[in-house]
């Protein structure tokens, strides 16, 4: 199965999570320790995408990519560096509170208005490859921001883009 097909399958599987509110989200501290790497990104022991930041501040490529993609697609509503705005919540907090699959579901399917007082206007990005091909990167960037392991602003140091990452990216983008 191609990476693009896998991403779309995850989006569909996570769509049922759209009714989960932040108040209902998990509150336990996040597991962010990198336990494995598939040549594209790092994963926790539970196989959830995560970030890796070296002692000198060098971030892994996927987290740097997440910074770039977040600021290209998400920060207009959710504010710079995942800090939130008067229009939309701080995603750095959401990425710590929400289960990974719930996060994917909300990104893919958006948030629907529930009542007259609810101002949810999150659009669905499930068919947007500029978001869905990089949703794991955005997630890891936001978790790094949420734990404050990554400071605000553009990361000063980053790993080189791995060849496996470039191949996965090209496949997902249909190139």
ChimeraX attribute file (.defattr): number of C-alpha atoms within 10 A of each C-alpha:
attribute: neighborCount
match mode: 1-to-1
recipient: residues
	/A:1	5
	/A:2	11
	/A:3	17
	/A:4	19
	/A:5	12
	/A:6	13
	/A:7	21
	/A:8	18
	/A:9	12
	/A:10	17
	/A:11	24
	/A:12	16
	/A:13	15
	/A:14	20
	/A:15	21
	/A:16	14
	/A:17	18
	/A:18	18
	/A:19	14
	/A:20	16
	/A:21	12
	/A:22	12
	/A:23	9
	/A:24	10
	/A:25	14
	/A:26	13
	/A:27	12
	/A:28	9
	/A:29	9
	/A:30	15
	/A:31	14
	/A:32	21
	/A:33	14
	/A:34	19
	/A:35	14
	/A:36	16
	/A:37	13
	/A:38	9
	/A:39	11
	/A:40	18
	/A:41	22
	/A:42	24
	/A:43	21
	/A:44	16
	/A:45	14
	/A:46	11
	/A:47	12
	/A:48	19
	/A:49	23
	/A:50	28
	/A:51	28
	/A:52	24
	/A:53	17
	/A:54	11
	/A:55	7
	/A:56	7
	/A:57	15
	/A:58	16
	/A:59	23
	/A:60	23
	/A:61	22
	/A:62	29
	/A:63	31
	/A:64	25
	/A:65	21
	/A:66	22
	/A:67	25
	/A:68	18
	/A:69	20
	/A:70	25
	/A:71	18
	/A:72	12
	/A:73	14
	/A:74	17
	/A:75	20
	/A:76	14
	/A:77	17
	/A:78	21
	/A:79	19
	/A:80	17
	/A:81	23
	/A:82	27
	/A:83	18
	/A:84	18
	/A:85	15
	/A:86	9
	/A:87	13
	/A:88	17
	/A:89	15
	/A:90	21
	/A:91	26
	/A:92	23
	/A:93	18
	/A:94	20
	/A:95	24
	/A:96	26
	/A:97	22
	/A:98	22
	/A:99	18
	/A:100	16
	/A:101	17
	/A:102	23
	/A:103	26
	/A:104	27
	/A:105	26
	/A:106	24
	/A:107	22
	/A:108	27
	/A:109	22
	/A:110	19
	/A:111	20
	/A:112	16
	/A:113	12
	/A:114	10
	/A:115	8
	/A:116	6
	/A:117	7
	/A:118	9
	/A:119	13
	/A:120	14
	/A:121	13
	/A:122	15
	/A:123	13
	/A:124	15
	/A:125	20
	/A:126	24
	/A:127	13
	/A:128	11
	/A:129	17
	/A:130	15
	/A:131	21
	/A:132	23
	/A:133	24
	/A:134	21
	/A:135	23
	/A:136	24
	/A:137	26
	/A:138	28
	/A:139	28
	/A:140	30
	/A:141	31
	/A:142	29
	/A:143	28
	/A:144	23
	/A:145	23
	/A:146	23
	/A:147	16
	/A:148	11
	/A:149	14
	/A:150	22
	/A:151	14
	/A:152	12
	/A:153	10
	/A:154	13
	/A:155	15
	/A:156	10
	/A:157	15
	/A:158	18
	/A:159	14
	/A:160	11
	/A:161	14
	/A:162	14
	/A:163	11
	/A:164	13
	/A:165	16
	/A:166	12
	/A:167	14
	/A:168	18
	/A:169	18
	/A:170	14
	/A:171	15
	/A:172	20
	/A:173	16
	/A:174	11
	/A:175	8
